[in-house]
């Protein structure tokens, strides 16, 4: 039987409507939901203008590799946390910025970034240690599906101004 832990997965970026439907299938296959122990994910569970936050308990080995692969192939940035399993592995945060390689950070069960003496020595300065922490604090942008209403930032004033410009411009 697989060792199981809790995970959170926050993703964003821009995606086509067709690819979003494929991503929904991947999310469902991974058993993720928009709330802890919530209902199975559906396409309508996404909130426009926000990053998509997903949760699950009892995830085998704390892995959601299909979703990670999908995001990497589509250039969708994400921040992923998996809890540790006693005497087997530590909790981990993975940050993917939409391109290049994903970065892995050791964290605690509350998703706080940890650093050990060896890493401090490798970094060599307090500035480099702080840069390590900064890299781990990646803020995932909103998930925008082609066809969403613009502006995606959710700024009511800007949206009203844009509508006013369309009427008068």
Secondary structure as UniProt FT lines:
FT   STRAND          4..11
FT   STRAND          13..15
FT   HELIX           17..30
FT   TURN            36..37
FT   HELIX           43..45
FT   TURN            48..49
FT   STRAND          52..60
FT   TURN            61..62
FT   HELIX           65..74
FT   STRAND          78..82
FT   TURN            86..88
FT   STRAND          92..96
FT   STRAND          103..107
FT   TURN            109..110
FT   HELIX           117..123
FT   HELIX           126..136
FT   STRAND          143..145
FT   TURN            146..147
FT   TURN            152..153
FT   HELIX           156..168
//
